[in-house]
Amino acid sequence: MDVIKLGSVSETMGLAQKIGECLMPGMVLTLEGDLGAGKTTFTKGLAKGLDIKGTVNSPTFTIIKEYDEGVLPLYHMDAYRLENGYGDMGLDDYFYGDGICVIEWASLIEPILPPERLEVKIFNEGETGRRFEFIPRGEDYEFISEVLEYVRAGH
């Protein structure tokens, strides 16, 4: 597990952008954190790293928002409303497709998540500070340590 602490929204966006620039087709990122922790802000930074120009906002009421104008498609999901059943929604098509899946409240659909993924846990640290815990699940996600070292070095 890698941990990094940041002090502002712009730092969160910058970190997520750097991660977005390193993502490859078919990658899955799960985001956990309290309301207002910065899950959607983090996703906006990822989208910037994928060169997505459109407005990225929370998929709370739509469950899945698709952004396909970047270097890779981004599938932004909110599993909060799926707690009582996700049935045959075709989520595997997203998880094992050519885009990037970002899933907020992913623990609510744990049984169907791909075993290989990057788990991101976000914790509030004061008014604007955040602590991020990154847990890579699978070799393809080990790159996160290099990205975090790059960010820690002030790049």
N, C-alpha and C positions, 0 to 999 in steps of 0.2 A: 504494500500500500504506500502510495506517495501522498504527502500532505503539503499544501501551499496555502499561505494566508495572504489575502489581498485587502486593500483599504478603501477601494472605491469601485463604482460601477464601471468606470473607464478601464480600470485594471482587469476587471472580470471580463469585459468585452475583448480586451487585448489578448488575454490568456486563451479564451475560447477561439478567437480568430486564429491564433497560432496552431491550436489543435485542429481546427477546421482545415487548415492548409495541408495537414499531414494525413487526412483521412483518405481511405481507399474504398472503392465500391463494395457494398455489402456490409459495411461496418454498422454496429449497433451500439448506441450509448444510452445508458439508463440514468435518469436523474432523480434523486431523492432529496427532499428538503421541505421544511415547513412552508406554509403560505408566505410569500414575500421573500423567500430566501434567495431568489435569483435564478430559478430554473429557466424561465423564458428569456431573461437577459443573457444567460449563458448561451442559449440556443441562437439568439440574435448574433452573438459573436461568432458562433460556428458558421452561421449562414454567411456572414461577411467573409470568413475564410474560404468559403466555397464560391465566392463571387456572386452571391445572390443579391440582386439589387432591390427586390420588392420588400414591402413591409412585412416583418415577421412578428406575429403576435400569438397569444395563447390559444391553443385549440380546445379549450375547455368545453365549449358547447358543440363543436363539430367533431370532436374526438381525434380526427386526423386532418392536418393541413399539408398539402403538397406544394412544394416549391421546386420547379424544374427548370428555372432559367439560369442556373449556375453551372459550374464545371461538373457537378454531380447533382442528381435530384436529392432533395432533403424532404424526409417524411417526419413531420413533427407531430407526435401523438401525446394525448393526455389520457392516461388510463384511469383517472379518478372516477369517472362515471361507469367504468367497466367492472367495478368491484363485485357486483352481483351477477356477473356473467358476461362472457365475451363470445360465447358460442362460435359460430362459423362466420366470423367477420373477415376472413381472408388475411389475417395479420401475417401469416407465414409468407405471403407474397411480398410483403414489405420487408420482413426480417431477412429473407434470403434473396432479395432482389439486387439490383445494381445501384441503388441509392444508399443514402445514409439515413438510418432510423435514429431518432432521438425520442425517448419515451419518458415523459414525466409521470411520476407516481408508479413506476414500473413494478414495484413490489406487489402491487395489486393483481398483476397478471404473471407472477413469477413462474407458475407451472408451464407456461407456453413460451417463455423467453428463450432465445438461443443460448446455449451454454457458454459460447465465446462472445464476449462483449466487454465494453469499458463501463464500469459502474462509477458514477460520480455522485458523491454525497456532499451537500452544501449546507453549511451551518452559519447562522448569523453570529457575528462577532461585533457587537456594538451597533451603532446606527447604520454605518455604511460598510463596515468590514465583513469579510466572509472568509470562512475556512473551507477549503475543498479537500476532500479525500478521494483519491483516484485508485480504483482497484481493477487492474487489468485481468481479464479472464480469457486466457489464450495468448499464444505467441504474437499474433498480429497486433495485439494491443500493448505490447511492451514498449513501443515508441514513446509512450506518455512520459516515461522517466527522462528521456532526452529533451522533450519539449519543456518540461518543468525546470530542468537545469538551465536551459536557454533563457527562460523567463526569469529565473532567480538571478541570473547573471546580468539582468538589466536590459535585455534585448526586446 
